[in-house]
């Protein structure tokens, strides 16, 4: 599909604020499933009406060259229907993201090993937004890679995500919590995952030397099972002086560690 300035000017007035937000989120995370889009933007109504409205909007955006199905398979299998389709920005969406999004992304190129990781990071955002919808917190920032990265000196820290949320304490007073998040899917073994810890400590020490150091974000590692949690917790325990900086928890229950004391 050839996208011209004339075509973009034609479809822009037809896009709602919700459409633009969907474009921005798909661009930021590179990939979203139809189900994730539904949970973010079609949370109200019956199951049938939510699915019908989501399908209509995504079909319109796809027909207009704004988003595209990617890959040969569906996440979750055929039983989940269109909710399991994977979506990335199409050509028109990439152009629109450059003008409407704070954080536009390049066209996604299918690469099988990255899919589950991208979707796991996006799922954290969806879970936080659902918690926001239920009144448990307010999502102030959620930046996936590369917007989560931090440059200091000649080095670069590369968290999978950076999140900042507003929550209420037991006394009813509000406060903010910032977090660097690592999504560990147990496919990094030995020294590779272990190198993450000194990288964070180097950045922490750099920040503490600044004239007015700010409160340092919590560093959260999320793992797929208890065995992996135990392994990561062992890496934390090897650094007793820095243990207070780190938290380890399960991907299936991220709020327990993201919001826990």
VENBELTA-V755128 format. One line per field, one symbol per residue. phi: phi as a letter, one per 40 degrees, with the letter a starting at -180 (. if undefined). psi: psi as a letter, one per 40 degrees, with the letter a starting at -180 (. if undefined). burial: # if it has 9 or more other C-alpha atoms within 8 Angstrom, else .. A space follows every 50 residues. Layout:
phi->???
psi->???
burial->???
This chain:
phi->.cbbdccccccdccccccdccccccccccgbbcdccccccbbcbhcdccc ccccccccccccccgcbacbgcbbcggcccgcccccbbccccccccccbb ccbcbcdcbcadcccccdcccccdccccccccccgcabccaabccccccb cafcbbcbccabbbbbbbcdcgccabbbacbbcbcgbbbfcccccccccc cccdccccccdbccdcccbbbbbcacccdcccccccccbdcbdccbbbac ccbcccccbcc
psi->hhhiddddddddeehiddddddddddddediiidddddddefeiaidddd dddddddddddddeediiiiieiiheiddeaedeihhihaddddddddde idgiiihhhhhdeedddddddddddddddddddeedihhdihhiieeeih hhbeihhgidihihihihideeiiiihihhhhhhffehibddddeddddd dddddddeeidghihhiihhhhieidddddddddddeegdeedediihai degdddddei.
burial->.......#..#...#...##.###.###############.#.......# #.###.##..##.#######...#..#.....############.###.. #.###.#.......#.##########.#####....###..####..##. .#....############........########........##..#.## #.##.##.........########...##..##.##.....##..##### #..#..#....
